[in-house]
Amino acid sequence: WLRLFLCVGGFFLCYLFSRLVRYKIMPWLVETLEKKQQDGLHLLAKGFSKPAPIAIWSLGIYVSFLFLPLPANIAAPLIVALGKLLRVTMICLLAWGLIGSSDVGPLLFHDMRGKLDLDMDNTVAAFLNKLLKGVILVFAVLMLLQEFGIRVDSLIASLGLAGLTISLAAKDYATNFFGGLVVIFEKPFSIGDWISCSAGEGSVEDIAFRCTRIRQLNDSVLVIPN
């Protein structure tokens, strides 16, 4: 009965604490850091404002099950399965928080531009933001595959062998990708500029890896390969 009480009590305590973090602590932290103009920490706190309480609740569920009075032959495999589920959940929540905080990368680069004598505008910032999100997603997927017992090194080797075939099939995509890099770093135009080309004219809304989107006078969006 004591173990059952600890199980149920621990679960509700973690749930209440997660609600406190979600609706009181994290909003207060985000607002405080914003007032103190701590931009980097503010973005991190804002990005993790939703994943953090879910992580607390998930950890509370796992710890509560440790006290659940079950027979050993049932408890042992259940704890192993819950441990794997907890690790998978934490990886997903970490990726969620980092993607939500991905504006920190362009912010740090923006702060360093004076020291490195680099030109930084909204176009490069948007590119760095997308690049950082992509890197986070790739690492999260690799960690999840490793957690499910898939050997990542063998998978990467297999992808390397198939790379030639994929590159031939995606030649146009690769051409547009490198064209996008030229547009971003050479900057013949930037986000917000009005441009005219053979496909049409309008205001540049976004410059992605593959294409550029411009908003025309009739409010339609024109997608042009880079």
C-alpha positions as CSV (number, residue, x, y, z in Angstrom):
1,W,0.0,0.0,0.0
2,L,2.9,2.3,0.7
3,R,4.4,1.7,-2.8
4,L,0.9,2.3,-4.3
5,F,0.6,5.5,-2.4
6,L,4.0,6.7,-3.5
7,C,3.2,5.8,-7.1
8,V,-0.1,7.7,-7.2
9,G,1.2,10.6,-5.1
10,G,4.3,11.0,-7.1
11,F,2.4,11.0,-10.3
12,F,0.0,13.8,-9.2
13,L,2.9,15.9,-7.7
14,C,4.8,15.7,-10.9
15,Y,1.6,16.6,-12.9
16,L,0.9,19.6,-10.7
17,F,4.5,20.8,-10.9
18,S,4.5,20.5,-14.7
19,R,1.4,22.7,-14.7
20,L,3.1,25.2,-12.5
21,V,6.1,25.2,-14.8
22,R,3.9,25.6,-17.9
23,Y,1.6,28.4,-16.7
24,K,3.6,30.2,-14.0
25,I,7.4,29.6,-14.0
26,M,8.2,29.5,-17.7
27,P,6.0,32.6,-18.6
28,W,7.6,34.5,-15.7
29,L,11.1,33.4,-16.8
30,V,10.5,34.4,-20.5
31,E,9.1,37.8,-19.4
32,T,11.9,38.5,-17.0
33,L,14.6,37.6,-19.6
34,E,12.9,39.8,-22.2
35,K,12.8,42.8,-19.8
36,K,16.5,42.3,-19.0
37,Q,17.2,42.1,-22.8
38,Q,18.9,38.8,-22.5
39,D,18.0,37.8,-26.1
40,G,19.8,34.5,-26.2
41,L,18.4,33.2,-22.9
42,H,15.0,34.6,-23.7
43,L,14.9,32.6,-27.0
44,L,16.0,29.5,-25.2
45,A,13.4,29.9,-22.5
46,K,10.7,30.6,-25.0
47,G,11.7,27.6,-27.1
48,F,11.6,25.2,-24.1
49,S,8.5,26.7,-22.5
50,K,6.2,23.9,-23.8
51,P,8.6,20.9,-23.9
52,A,9.9,21.5,-20.3
53,P,6.6,20.8,-18.5
54,I,6.0,17.7,-20.7
55,A,9.5,16.5,-19.8
56,I,8.7,16.9,-16.1
57,W,5.5,15.0,-16.5
58,S,7.1,12.2,-18.5
59,L,9.8,11.8,-15.9
60,G,7.2,11.8,-13.2
61,I,5.3,9.0,-14.9
62,Y,8.5,6.9,-15.2
63,V,9.4,7.4,-11.5
64,S,5.9,6.7,-10.4
65,F,5.9,3.3,-12.2
66,L,9.1,2.4,-10.3
67,F,7.0,2.3,-7.1
68,L,4.1,0.4,-8.6
69,P,3.7,-2.9,-6.7
70,L,3.8,-5.4,-9.5
71,P,5.3,-9.0,-9.7
72,A,8.9,-9.0,-10.7
73,N,8.3,-10.9,-13.9
74,I,5.9,-8.1,-15.0
75,A,7.7,-5.1,-13.4
76,A,11.2,-5.8,-15.0
77,P,10.1,-5.7,-18.7
78,L,7.7,-2.9,-18.0
79,I,10.4,-0.7,-16.5
80,V,12.7,-1.5,-19.5
81,A,10.0,-0.5,-22.0
82,L,9.2,2.6,-20.1
83,G,12.9,3.6,-19.9
84,K,13.2,3.3,-23.7
85,L,10.0,5.3,-24.1
86,L,11.3,7.9,-21.7
87,R,14.5,8.3,-23.7
88,V,12.7,8.5,-27.0
89,T,10.3,11.2,-25.5
90,M,13.3,13.2,-24.1
91,I,15.0,13.2,-27.5
92,C,11.9,14.4,-29.2
93,L,11.3,17.1,-26.6
94,L,14.9,18.2,-26.8
95,A,14.7,18.5,-30.5
96,W,11.4,20.4,-30.1
97,G,12.9,22.9,-27.7
98,L,16.1,23.4,-29.8
99,I,14.1,24.0,-33.0
100,G,11.9,26.4,-31.1
101,S,15.1,28.2,-30.0
102,S,16.8,28.1,-33.4
103,D,16.8,31.9,-33.7
104,V,19.6,31.8,-31.2
105,G,22.0,30.8,-34.0
106,P,21.3,33.8,-36.2
107,L,21.4,36.0,-33.1
108,L,24.9,34.8,-32.1
109,F,26.1,35.2,-35.7
110,H,24.5,38.6,-35.8
111,D,26.5,39.6,-32.6
112,M,29.7,38.3,-34.1
113,R,29.5,40.0,-37.5
114,G,31.3,43.0,-36.3
115,K,34.2,41.0,-35.0
116,L,34.4,38.8,-38.1
117,D,33.7,41.6,-40.5
118,L,30.7,39.7,-42.0
119,D,27.6,41.2,-43.5
120,M,24.4,39.9,-42.0
121,D,20.8,40.6,-43.2
122,N,17.4,39.0,-42.9
123,T,18.1,36.7,-45.8
124,V,21.2,35.1,-44.3
125,A,19.5,35.0,-40.9
126,A,16.6,33.0,-42.4
127,F,19.0,30.7,-44.1
128,L,21.0,30.0,-40.9
129,N,17.7,29.4,-39.0
130,K,16.6,26.8,-41.6
131,L,20.1,25.2,-41.7
132,L,20.2,25.0,-37.9
133,K,16.7,23.4,-37.8
134,G,17.8,20.9,-40.4
135,V,20.9,19.9,-38.4
136,I,18.9,19.5,-35.2
137,L,16.3,17.2,-37.0
138,V,19.1,15.1,-38.5
139,F,20.8,14.5,-35.2
140,A,17.4,13.8,-33.5
141,V,16.5,11.2,-36.1
142,L,19.9,9.6,-35.8
143,M,19.6,9.4,-32.0
144,L,16.1,7.9,-32.4
145,L,17.4,5.3,-34.8
146,Q,20.2,4.4,-32.4
147,E,17.7,4.1,-29.6
148,F,15.6,1.6,-31.6
149,G,18.7,-0.6,-32.2
150,I,19.5,0.5,-35.8
151,R,23.2,0.9,-36.4
152,V,23.6,4.5,-37.6
153,D,27.1,3.9,-39.0
154,S,25.8,1.1,-41.3
155,L,22.9,3.2,-42.3
156,I,25.2,6.2,-43.2
157,A,27.4,3.8,-45.2
158,S,24.4,2.5,-47.1
159,L,23.2,6.0,-47.9
160,G,26.7,6.8,-49.2
161,L,26.5,3.9,-51.6
162,A,23.1,5.0,-52.8
163,G,24.3,8.7,-53.0
164,L,25.3,8.5,-56.6
165,T,22.0,7.2,-57.8
166,I,20.1,9.8,-55.7
167,S,22.3,12.6,-56.9
168,L,21.6,11.7,-60.5
169,A,17.9,11.6,-59.8
170,A,18.1,14.9,-57.9
171,K,20.3,16.8,-60.3
172,D,17.9,19.7,-60.8
173,Y,17.3,19.9,-57.0
174,A,21.1,20.1,-56.4
175,T,21.4,22.8,-59.1
176,N,18.7,24.8,-57.4
177,F,20.3,24.3,-54.0
178,F,23.6,25.7,-55.0
179,G,21.8,28.4,-56.9
180,G,20.1,29.2,-53.6
181,L,23.5,29.4,-51.8
182,V,24.7,31.9,-54.5
183,V,21.5,34.0,-54.0
184,I,21.9,34.0,-50.2
185,F,25.6,34.9,-50.0
186,E,26.1,36.9,-53.2
187,K,22.8,38.8,-52.5
188,P,21.7,40.0,-55.9
189,F,18.4,40.6,-54.0
190,S,17.2,40.1,-50.4
191,I,13.9,39.5,-48.6
192,G,11.7,42.5,-49.0
193,D,13.2,43.6,-52.3
194,W,11.0,44.1,-55.4
195,I,12.4,42.1,-58.3
196,S,11.4,41.4,-61.9
197,C,12.3,38.4,-64.0
198,S,11.0,36.4,-66.9
199,A,8.6,34.5,-64.7
200,G,7.0,37.6,-63.2
201,E,7.7,40.3,-60.6
202,G,6.9,41.0,-57.0
203,S,8.2,41.4,-53.5
204,V,10.6,38.7,-52.2
205,E,8.9,36.9,-49.3
206,D,11.3,34.0,-48.8
207,I,14.6,32.6,-50.1
208,A,14.8,28.8,-49.4
209,F,17.3,26.2,-50.4
210,R,15.5,25.3,-53.6
211,C,13.4,28.2,-54.6
212,T,12.5,31.9,-54.1
213,R,9.0,33.0,-53.3
214,I,7.8,36.4,-54.4
215,R,4.4,38.1,-53.7
216,Q,2.9,39.5,-56.9
217,L,0.6,42.5,-57.2
218,N,-2.5,40.3,-57.4
219,D,-1.4,38.9,-54.0
220,S,-0.5,35.5,-55.4
221,V,2.7,33.8,-54.5
222,L,5.1,32.9,-57.4
223,V,7.6,30.1,-56.7
224,I,10.8,30.4,-58.8
225,P,13.6,27.8,-58.8
226,N,16.9,29.3,-57.8
